[in-house]
């Protein structure tokens, strides 16, 4: 009989690796977009639709939120409240 715990752990590790790879790809795509468009600013939905529209598979809202959170934590982007929404842009030098 197969060891279901080992299979579950292997699946979990594979999912974690895939999630990390997706996040790294999204971060790289957002960085590239901002490098080419340094004055761009948009909501997470707009980023998904317009900044990341050339990706082979559209990312989920949660994946984009995770990538933006990582970029915010590293100081590369900033989140600005605007009319009840959050607009993301490249961090400005102070």
Secondary structure, 3 states (H helix, E strand, C coil): CCCHHHHHHHHHHHHHHHHHHHHHHHHHHHHHHHHHCCCCEECHHHHHHHHCCCCCCCCCHHHHHHHHHHHHHCCCEEEEEECCEEEEEECCCC
